[in-house]
Amino acid sequence: MADCKATSSTISQRTESRTQTRSNMIPWLRIGIFTLFAVCGQTSAVLLTRLYYEKGGKSNWVAAVLQLIGFPILIPYYFTKQPKLMEHEVVVDEQQQQQTNNPPKLQLLVFVYVSLGILAAGNSFLYSVGFEYLPVSTVTIISASQLAFNAFFSYFLNKQKLTPFIINSLFILTVSSVLLVANDKSGKLPGTSAGQYAAGIICTIFGAATYALLFASQQLAFRKVLKKQTFKVVMDVIIYQFLVASIITLIGFFAAGDWRNLKTEMEGFQLGKVSYIMTLFWTAVSYQIFNFGAVALIFEVSALFSNVINALGLPITPIIAIFVFHDKMSGVKGISMVLAIWGFFSYVYQQYLDDSKFNAQNYRNGGSEVCEA
């Protein structure tokens, strides 16, 4: 009888262990899927945007609109079951609890959404100019500087510490971009003038800076205005930000008169009319697959982790572009890419140290609360 009880207990323990193992694997599986969405969506969107210009597309406003207009695909996610509380939702005292429970004024919310929308629209347009005049590999390598810009803006807006690893990342990413801009002339596209090449470089650098400023401004808004980072608050910011940015780029599209040339552009597209429509459609969808993955990673892990994954396409996209668009990989561009990857991993390692420190503090605080109880 005792043996039967022991056997039953052992089986029960094994079943519980397997169930716990499966439950522990599910979050990592979700993180892996969302990371795949973000990386594949971003890579596909970048390549399709370049394909649009490569085969006859000429409108920067069309390319900018495509980066934003598909945001309604995120709305169903808004009505899903809310994930667990995130790190920025923790309230440490009664005064902060009272401030958190007081919603910000409508005028202040409108100002936040409009400001973020303007930055998102500007970022989209600047990158569209870069994609028109530069090879995909060049745009991608320069875009890695957004991590350096992010550290710079976060230092002033969010009081992020400049640790040795962050400073190393800033320096390496700056050297990477400067080396590429100053010495690599082999990457010029056929028919691109020196002025257009310079415009592409400048717009891409400003695009990276604008993206970093947008990210740092979002964190500032969560910390100073919204006072929390719950599921609903984050989704509100993202949806309204894309709505404002889409309206701005559509206004630019019609004000510039680009809508008059759509029929001519479609008829002159080298791959045909159907391919033109499908290129625009899948470009918009790819950007939103990327956005969906990036948003989901914010809830599953953290905003910083999501931002790091956004830069993960750095070593992937240029390699694919070599085969798809026959981009030239000169020695200078290769060195720049290696430096950019070095700077990227330096940045990632610092985020790993910060997250480890944060989790350790949470564990100690949780333990002390249990003991007191």
Secondary structure, 3 states (H helix, E strand, C coil): CHHHHHHHHHHHHHHHHHHHHHHHHHHHHHHHHHHHHHHHHHHHHHHHHHHHHHCCCCCHHHHHHHCCCCHHHHHHHHCCCCCCCCHHHCCCCHHHHHHHHCCCCHHHHHHHHHHHHHHHHHHHHHHHHHHHHCCHHHHHHHHCCHHHHHHHHHHHHCCCCCCHHHHHHHHHHHHHHHHHHHHCCCCCCCCCCHHHHHHHHHHHHHHHHHHHHHHHHHHHHHHHHHCCCCHHHHHHHHHHHHHHHHHHHHHHHHHCCHHHHHHHHHHHCCCCHHHHHHHHHHHHHHHHHHHHHHHHHHHHCCHHHHHHHHCCCCCCHHHHHHHHCCCCCCHHHHHHHHHHHHHHHHHHHHHHHHHHHHHHHHHHHHHHHHHHC
